[in-house]
Amino acid sequence: MKRSLSKVLTSVVSASIVITMTVGLAGCKKSSNTSNSTSKNKVDKIDVFSMTANFAGMQKGWFGKLVKDKFGLEMNIIASQLQGGDSKYATMMAAHNLGDIVIFGDDGQKYTDAIKAGLVLDWTKDGLMDKYGKDIKNYPKAIQKAKTNFGKGSSVYGLGYAAANEPVTKPSEGADMTFGPIIRYDLYKKIGSPKITSLDNLLDVLKKMQKICPKSESGKKTYAFSLWADWDGNMMNAAKNIANMSGWDELGFLLVNATENKYQDILSKDGQYVNGLKFLNKANQMGLVDPDSISQKYDDAMGKMKDGATLAAELPFTVGEYNTQDRKNAGKGMKFVPFAGEKIYSTGFASYGGNRVISIGSKTKVADKIMKFINWMYTPEGIEEANYGPKGLAWDIKDGKPYVTDFGMKALPSNEVAVPQKFGGSTFKTGMNQLAFNNVVVTSTNPETKQPYEYDLWPSYLKASATKIDKEWQSDMGALTQKDYVVKNNMIATAPALMTSTDTPDSATTQKLNQINAIVKQYSWKMVFAKNDSQFNSLLSELTKKANGLGYKDVVKFYEGQAEKQFKERDSIK
């Protein structure tokens, strides 16, 4: 990249002088990656290629207006999860253009391939981050990881999501954990609030709830679980979520324990992943799984959640569609109810950032604007506004402390509440940030307010927002939030956040991985919908045989090496 001109000519000069200077300064031609400094009020349309987004199209509403007004950018989001998956990525790689902003789902092969191909910018070149990213430097460990793991000690091609300046062994979740189970608490109380003694017993409880609430508000049949396949990666995500409730998380074809240095491969006959499939299969045999699950998308499932057709959820954040203020004030709502022996997988604060990565595409013409935008999302203002809307709309500051406004009480976390035109119009939900990338973890502390960035952890909000169903749950459980409960009752397993990244497997291993994960997902869904235990076991045997024939054990061996590398860093933390 050629060095930018240090200043702009502002005086009128003769044509001969202009020609002379143009020739003399040809070697200092302005970089093609940065916008023309004479057009700072110009609005540029950029492409954001996100491998994590669940929305495709132009960013609308309040967030779109914020970014346009502050940075002169309009964002067209290209979401590979909705627009072709890996084939979309391959097509864009082949075209040597990944867009202006690139959000990688992890820091594995796709990210490293993009670096090798020169398709993402080095933020250290031409002073890009020095000039426009000064607030990013408040997160030095995230920069250190980028340089050490991917930049040969000096370059920064992107930063990991959800960076923080908190202990890596401290649970990083907010009021809610990442995993449940979350169930219709009003129905649970109607059947007598029975103690849930195991995962299987949870299904018995859900069946009783289904019997007293067989129809949704629109008349649809209710099910305990309405699943979707578009989030599946190397395995069926819904089955993996069950393992997360016992303190395990995925690493390739392994599940790794949060607190103990041990792992198991996902096809282990009595392992956590297969147990998750068995749980969902039993649920299906009991009539508790929506038959549309095998073909529907995330948005379809959320529509059913909103309608009250779903009585349980694996992921707490998905229940916001049902948990409106009106319903909760009326004593209806989805709340966490644990089962005996539960150990919810938790992640410590990632001072180095997580494995999702935000980068700047090498073909962009407005790298300076984009760097300013990314930097803003590392500032207290940007963190609050990118997540919860412009100051003065859903939240504000009084006497140095944040509070949720009357509008925010109706709109947060993602409700269809009309937004005034001066803030972007449309609805609050429509206007939400669709990038699916948090630069800083919102449960960390805002240095300006001395409180977490996350609004539902503000003392003012917890006091003001408690609805009828919240107060009942708090009284019954003896806790203010799900996180408060699991910490108090030792039902949490926190994996320390690590700088160690997963190595990219070689091409032969990658080919095997992709071939095998396709049949793992295919067979997993078949197993969930198996008619009986015999068919389930037969499908598992068939899957195992096919996977082994494609080199499953070779892939497992690679990820065992990655797990051991993580354990080494864990031991150094202890």
C-alpha positions in Angstrom: 0.0 0.0 0.0 1.5 3.4 -0.9 1.9 6.1 1.6 -1.0 8.7 1.9 -0.5 12.4 1.3 0.0 14.1 4.7 -2.1 17.2 3.9 -4.6 18.5 1.3 -3.8 21.4 -1.0 -6.3 24.2 -0.2 -5.1 27.2 -2.3 -5.8 27.8 -5.9 -2.6 27.4 -8.0 -1.8 27.8 -11.6 -2.3 24.8 -14.0 1.5 24.5 -14.5 2.2 24.2 -10.8 -0.6 21.6 -10.3 0.9 19.5 -13.2 4.3 19.8 -11.7 3.2 18.7 -8.2 1.1 15.9 -9.7 4.2 14.5 -11.4 6.4 15.1 -8.4 4.1 13.5 -5.9 3.1 10.5 -8.0 5.0 8.2 -5.7 2.9 9.5 -2.8 -0.4 8.8 -4.4 -3.3 8.5 -1.9 -4.0 4.9 -0.9 -6.9 3.3 -2.8 -8.1 1.9 0.5 -9.0 5.2 2.0 -11.8 7.7 1.2 -11.2 11.0 -0.4 -10.6 13.6 2.4 -12.5 16.2 0.4 -15.7 14.2 0.7 -16.0 13.6 4.4 -19.8 14.3 4.2 -20.2 11.8 1.5 -22.2 8.7 2.3 -20.6 5.5 1.1 -22.4 2.2 0.7 -20.3 -0.7 1.9 -20.7 -4.5 2.0 -20.4 -6.3 5.3 -19.8 -10.0 4.8 -20.9 -11.6 8.0 -20.6 -15.4 8.7 -22.5 -14.9 12.0 -25.4 -12.6 11.0 -29.0 -13.9 10.8 -30.1 -11.0 8.6 -29.3 -10.1 5.0 -29.8 -6.7 3.3 -29.4 -3.1 4.2 -29.0 -2.2 7.9 -32.2 -0.3 8.8 -33.6 1.8 11.6 -31.8 3.3 14.5 -28.4 1.5 14.1 -28.4 2.3 10.4 -29.0 6.0 11.1 -26.3 6.0 13.8 -23.6 4.6 11.5 -24.7 6.8 8.6 -24.8 10.0 10.6 -21.5 9.4 12.5 -19.4 7.7 9.8 -21.1 8.3 6.5 -21.6 4.6 5.9 -24.6 2.6 4.8 -24.2 -1.1 5.3 -25.4 -3.9 3.1 -25.1 -7.1 5.1 -24.3 -10.3 3.2 -25.1 -13.2 5.6 -23.6 -16.5 4.5 -25.8 -18.4 6.9 -28.7 -17.3 4.9 -27.1 -17.0 1.4 -25.4 -20.2 0.6 -23.2 -21.0 3.6 -19.7 -22.1 2.7 -20.4 -21.9 -1.0 -21.0 -18.1 -0.6 -17.6 -17.8 1.1 -15.9 -19.8 -1.6 -17.5 -17.7 -4.3 -16.3 -14.4 -2.7 -12.8 -15.9 -2.2 -12.7 -16.8 -5.8 -13.7 -13.3 -6.8 -10.8 -12.0 -4.5 -13.2 -9.7 -2.7 -14.7 -10.4 0.8 -16.4 -7.0 1.0 -15.5 -3.9 3.0 -16.0 -5.4 6.5 -15.6 -9.1 7.1 -16.9 -10.9 10.1 -15.6 -14.5 10.5 -17.5 -17.1 12.4 -14.2 -18.2 13.9 -10.5 -17.7 13.6 -9.9 -21.0 11.8 -9.2 -21.8 8.2 -11.5 -19.3 6.5 -9.8 -16.4 8.4 -6.2 -17.7 7.9 -6.9 -18.4 4.2 -8.2 -14.8 3.8 -5.0 -13.5 5.4 -2.8 -15.6 3.1 -4.8 -14.5 0.0 -4.3 -10.8 0.9 -8.1 -10.3 1.2 -8.0 -8.5 4.6 -6.1 -5.4 5.5 -3.3 -5.1 8.0 -4.4 -2.4 10.4 -0.9 -1.5 11.3 0.0 -0.4 7.7 0.1 3.3 6.8 -0.8 4.1 10.4 -4.5 3.1 9.9 -5.1 1.9 13.5 -2.7 4.6 14.9 -4.7 7.4 13.3 -8.3 6.1 13.5 -8.3 3.3 16.1 -6.9 4.9 19.3 -9.6 3.5 21.5 -8.9 0.0 20.4 -5.6 0.2 22.1 -7.4 0.2 25.4 -7.7 -3.6 24.8 -4.0 -4.4 24.4 -4.3 -8.2 25.0 -6.7 -8.4 22.0 -4.1 -6.7 19.9 -1.4 -8.9 21.3 -3.4 -12.1 20.3 -4.0 -10.8 16.8 -0.3 -10.1 16.3 1.0 -13.3 18.0 -1.4 -15.8 16.6 -2.0 -14.4 13.1 0.2 -11.5 12.4 3.7 -12.9 12.7 4.3 -10.8 15.8 3.5 -7.4 14.2 0.5 -7.3 11.9 -3.2 -7.0 12.9 -5.6 -8.4 10.4 -8.6 -8.3 12.7 -9.7 -8.6 16.4 -11.6 -11.2 18.3 -15.1 -10.4 19.5 -16.1 -9.7 23.1 -12.8 -8.5 24.5 -12.6 -7.5 28.1 -10.4 -6.3 30.9 -11.6 -8.8 33.5 -10.2 -12.1 35.0 -10.2 -14.9 32.5 -11.6 -17.3 35.1 -14.6 -15.1 36.1 -17.9 -16.0 34.5 -18.5 -13.5 31.7 -22.3 -14.0 31.2 -24.8 -11.4 32.2 -28.2 -11.9 33.9 -28.8 -15.0 31.8 -26.4 -17.8 31.1 -25.8 -19.0 27.5 -27.8 -22.2 28.1 -31.0 -23.2 29.9 -33.3 -25.0 30.1 -35.8 -22.2 29.9 -39.5 -23.2 30.2 -42.9 -21.5 30.5 -42.8 -20.8 34.2 -46.5 -19.9 34.5 -47.4 -23.4 33.2 -44.7 -25.0 35.4 -46.3 -23.4 38.5 -49.8 -24.6 37.4 -48.6 -28.2 37.4 -47.3 -27.8 40.9 -43.6 -26.7 40.3 -42.3 -30.3 40.6 -38.6 -30.7 41.2 -36.8 -31.8 38.1 -34.6 -34.7 39.0 -32.9 -35.3 35.7 -32.9 -34.3 32.0 -35.3 -37.2 31.2 -37.6 -36.0 34.1 -37.6 -32.6 32.4 -39.5 -34.2 29.5 -42.1 -35.6 31.9 -42.6 -32.1 33.2 -42.8 -30.6 29.8 -45.4 -33.2 28.7 -47.6 -32.2 31.6 -47.3 -28.5 30.6 -48.2 -29.4 27.0 -51.3 -31.1 28.2 -52.6 -28.0 30.0 -51.6 -25.7 27.1 -52.1 -27.7 23.8 -52.6 -24.6 21.6 -50.7 -21.4 21.0 -52.3 -17.9 21.1 -53.1 -18.3 17.3 -54.3 -21.8 17.7 -51.2 -23.7 16.6 -50.3 -26.9 18.3 -47.7 -26.4 21.1 -44.4 -28.3 21.4 -41.7 -28.2 24.0 -39.0 -27.7 21.4 -39.1 -26.0 18.0 -35.6 -26.4 16.6 -33.7 -25.2 13.5 -30.9 -26.6 11.4 -29.3 -23.4 9.9 -26.9 -23.0 12.9 -25.5 -26.5 12.6 -21.7 -26.6 12.2 -19.7 -29.8 12.7 -22.7 -31.3 14.4 -26.4 -30.8 15.3 -26.4 -27.6 17.4 -29.5 -28.5 19.3 -27.9 -31.8 20.6 -24.7 -30.0 21.4 -26.6 -27.5 23.5 -27.7 -30.4 25.8 -24.0 -31.2 26.4 -23.4 -27.6 27.3 -25.9 -28.0 30.2 -23.5 -30.5 31.6 -20.3 -28.5 31.3 -19.0 -29.5 27.9 -18.4 -27.6 24.7 -17.4 -28.4 21.1 -13.9 -28.5 19.6 -14.1 -30.0 16.1 -15.4 -33.5 16.6 -14.7 -33.4 20.3 -16.6 -32.2 23.4 -14.2 -30.7 25.9 -15.0 -30.3 29.6 -15.0 -26.8 31.0 -13.0 -27.4 34.2 -11.4 -30.7 33.9 -8.7 -31.6 31.3 -10.7 -34.2 29.5 -12.5 -34.6 26.2 -14.6 -37.2 24.3 -15.3 -37.6 20.6 -18.9 -36.9 19.6 -19.7 -40.4 18.4 -18.8 -42.0 21.7 -21.7 -44.4 22.3 -22.4 -43.1 25.8 -20.9 -39.6 25.3 -22.5 -36.2 25.8 -23.4 -35.6 22.2 -25.1 -38.9 21.7 -26.9 -38.4 25.0 -28.1 -35.1 23.6 -29.5 -36.9 20.5 -31.1 -39.5 22.7 -32.8 -36.8 24.8 -34.2 -35.1 21.8 -35.3 -38.4 20.3 -37.1 -39.3 23.5 -38.7 -35.8 23.4 -39.8 -36.5 19.8 -41.3 -39.9 20.7 -43.3 -38.1 23.4 -44.7 -35.6 20.9 -42.6 -32.7 22.2 -40.5 -31.8 19.2 -42.0 -29.6 16.4 -42.0 -31.8 13.2 -41.0 -28.7 11.2 -37.7 -28.5 13.1 -35.8 -30.5 10.5 -36.6 -28.1 7.7 -37.3 -24.7 9.3 -34.9 -21.8 9.8 -34.2 -19.8 12.9 -36.7 -17.0 12.0 -39.4 -19.6 11.6 -38.7 -21.0 15.1 -38.7 -17.5 16.6 -42.1 -16.8 15.0 -43.5 -19.8 16.9 -41.8 -18.7 20.1 -43.4 -15.3 19.7 -46.8 -17.0 19.2 -46.5 -19.1 22.4 -46.3 -22.4 20.4 -43.0 -23.3 22.1 -42.9 -24.2 25.8 -39.1 -24.6 26.3 -35.8 -23.3 25.0 -32.2 -24.4 25.2 -30.9 -20.9 24.7 -32.1 -18.2 27.0 -31.7 -15.3 24.6 -34.3 -16.8 22.2 -37.1 -16.4 24.7 -37.2 -12.6 24.3 -39.7 -13.1 21.5 -42.2 -14.5 24.0 -41.2 -12.5 27.1 -42.9 -9.2 26.3 -43.6 -6.8 29.1 -47.3 -7.2 28.7 -47.1 -11.0 29.1 -44.7 -10.9 32.0 -46.8 -8.3 33.8 -49.7 -10.6 33.4 -47.8 -13.4 35.0 -46.7 -15.3 31.8 -43.2 -15.9 30.8 -40.2 -18.2 30.1 -37.8 -18.6 33.0 -34.9 -20.8 33.9 -35.7 -24.0 35.8 -32.7 -26.3 36.5 -32.5 -30.0 36.6 -30.6 -31.9 39.4 -26.9 -32.3 38.6 -26.8 -29.5 36.0 -23.5 -27.7 35.4 -24.0 -25.0 32.8 -21.0 -24.4 30.6 -19.6 -20.8 31.1 -16.8 -18.9 29.6 -14.5 -16.6 31.5 -13.9 -13.1 30.4 -11.9 -13.1 27.2 -9.3 -10.4 27.7 -7.8 -11.6 24.4 -11.2 -11.6 22.6 -13.1 -14.6 21.4 -12.6 -16.6 18.2 -15.0 -14.6 16.0 -13.1 -12.0 14.1 -13.9 -8.6 12.6 -11.6 -7.5 9.7 -11.5 -4.9 7.0 -11.6 -6.2 3.4 -8.5 -5.4 1.3 -10.6 -4.1 -1.6 -12.4 -1.4 0.4 -12.0 2.2 -0.7 -13.0 3.6 2.7 -10.7 1.9 5.2 -10.4 5.1 7.2 -14.2 5.4 7.7 -14.4 1.8 8.6 -11.6 2.0 11.1 -13.3 4.9 12.8 -16.5 2.9 12.9 -14.8 -0.1 14.4 -12.9 2.0 16.9 -16.2 3.6 18.0 -17.5 0.2 19.0 -14.6 0.0 21.5 -15.6 3.2 23.2 -18.2 3.4 26.1 -20.5 5.4 23.9 -20.2 3.0 21.0 -20.6 -0.2 23.1 -23.8 1.1 24.7 -25.3 2.6 21.4 -24.4 -0.3 19.1 -26.2 -2.7 21.5 -29.0 -0.7 23.0 -29.7 2.2 20.7 -28.8 5.9 20.6 -28.5 7.6 24.0 -31.8 9.2 24.9 -33.9 6.6 23.2 -34.0 3.3 25.2 -31.4 4.4 27.8 -29.9 7.5 29.2 -27.6 8.8 31.9 -28.7 10.6 35.1 -26.2 11.7 37.8 -23.5 9.7 36.1 -25.5 6.4 36.2 -27.3 4.6 33.4 -31.0 3.9 33.4 -33.6 2.5 31.0 -36.1 5.0 29.7 -39.9 4.4 29.6 -39.4 3.7 25.9 -36.7 1.2 26.7 -38.9 -0.6 29.2 -41.2 -1.4 26.3 -38.6 -1.9 23.6 -35.7 -3.8 25.1 -34.4 -6.3 24.4 -35.8 -6.6 20.9 -39.5 -5.7 20.7 -41.5 -4.3 17.9 -42.0 -0.9 19.3 -42.2 2.1 17.0 -39.1 4.4 17.0 -39.4 8.1 16.4 -38.2 9.3 13.0 -35.4 11.4 14.6 -33.8 8.2 15.8 -34.3 6.3 12.5 -38.0 5.3 12.5 -39.4 1.8 11.9 -39.3 -0.4 15.1 -36.7 -1.0 17.7 -36.4 -4.6 16.7 -36.0 -3.8 13.0 -33.3 -1.2 13.8 -31.2 -3.5 15.9 -27.5 -4.0 15.0 -27.5 -6.9 12.6 -23.8 -7.5 12.5 -23.9 -10.3 15.1 -20.6 -9.1 16.5 -19.8 -7.5 19.9 -16.4 -5.9 20.0 -16.4 -5.7 23.8 -18.3 -8.1 26.1 -21.2 -6.1 27.5 -21.0 -7.7 30.9 -17.7 -6.0 31.5 -17.6 -2.7 33.4 -18.1 0.7 31.8 -15.3 2.9 33.2 -17.4 6.0 32.9 -20.4 4.7 34.9 -18.7 2.0 37.0 -21.5 -0.3 36.1 -21.7 -3.1 33.4 -22.5 -2.1 29.9 -25.4 -4.5 29.8 -28.6 -2.8 30.7 -30.3 -5.7 32.5 -27.4 -5.7 35.0 -28.0 -2.1 36.0 -29.3 -1.8 39.6 -31.8 0.8 38.4 -33.2 -1.6 35.8 -33.4 -4.7 38.0 -35.5 -2.7 40.5 -37.7 -1.0 37.9 -38.2 -3.9 35.6 -39.3 -6.7 37.9 -42.6 -7.9 36.6 -45.1 -10.2 38.2 -43.5 -13.3 36.7 -40.0 -12.0 37.6 -40.9 -11.4 41.2 -42.5 -14.9 41.5 -39.4 -16.5 40.1 -37.1 -14.5 42.3 -39.1 -15.4 45.4 -39.3 -19.1 44.5 -35.6 -19.4 43.5 -34.0 -17.1 46.0 -32.0 -15.3 43.3 -32.3 -12.2 41.2 -31.1 -13.7 37.9 -30.3 -17.1 36.3 -26.6 -16.3 36.7 -27.1 -15.4 40.4 -28.8 -18.7 40.9 -26.3 -21.0 39.2 -23.3 -19.3 40.9 -25.0 -19.5 44.4 -25.9 -23.2 43.8 -22.6 -24.3 42.2 -24.4 -25.2 38.9 -21.8 -23.5 36.7 -18.6 -24.8 35.1 -16.4 -21.9 33.9 -13.8 -22.5 31.2 -11.0 -20.0 31.4 -10.7 -17.8 28.4 -7.5 -18.6 26.5 -5.3 -16.9 24.0 -4.6 -20.2 22.4 -6.4 -20.5 19.0 -7.3 -23.7 17.2 -4.8 -24.5 14.5 -6.0 -24.8 10.9 -6.0 -28.5 9.9 -4.2 -29.4 6.7 -6.2 -29.7 3.5 -6.6 -33.5 3.7 -7.9 -33.2 7.3 -10.2 -30.4 6.3 -11.6 -32.4 3.4 -12.4 -35.2 5.8 -13.9 -32.9 8.3 -16.3 -31.4 5.8 -17.3 -34.7 4.4 -17.9 -36.2 7.8 -19.7 -33.2 9.4 -22.2 -33.4 6.5 -23.2 -36.9 7.4 -23.0 -36.3 11.1 -25.6 -33.5 10.7 -27.7 -35.6 8.3 -27.8 -38.7 10.6 -28.2 -36.6 13.8 -31.5 -35.2 12.5 -32.6 -38.7 11.4 -31.8 -40.0 14.8 -33.8 -37.3 16.6 -36.8 -38.3 14.5 -36.2 -42.1 14.7 -39.4 -44.0 15.5 -37.9 -46.0 18.3 -34.7 -46.9 20.2 -33.9 -49.7 17.8 -33.9 -47.4 14.8 -31.9 -44.8 16.7 -29.2 -47.3 17.5 -29.1 -48.6 14.0 -28.7 -45.1 12.6 -25.9 -44.4 15.1 -24.1 -47.6 14.0 -24.5 -46.7 10.4 -23.2 -43.2 11.0 -20.2 -44.4 13.0 -19.3 -46.9 10.2 -19.5 -44.2 7.5 -17.6 -41.7 9.5 -14.8 -44.1 10.2 -14.6 -44.9 6.6 -14.1 -41.3 5.7 -11.3 -40.8 8.2 -13.2 -39.7 11.4 -10.4 -41.0 13.7 -7.8 -38.9 11.8 -9.9 -35.7 12.4 -10.5 -36.6 16.0 -6.7 -37.1 16.5 -6.0 -33.6 15.2 -8.5 -32.0 17.6 -7.2 -34.1 20.5 -3.9 -32.3 19.9 -5.7 -29.0 19.9 -7.4 -29.9 23.2 -4.0 -30.8 24.8 -2.6 -27.5 23.7 -5.5 -25.7 25.5 -5.0 -27.8 28.6 -1.4 -26.7 28.7 -2.4 -23.0 28.8 -5.1 -23.8 31.4 -2.6 -25.4 33.7 -0.4 -22.2 33.4 -3.4 -20.1 34.6 -4.1 -22.4 37.5 
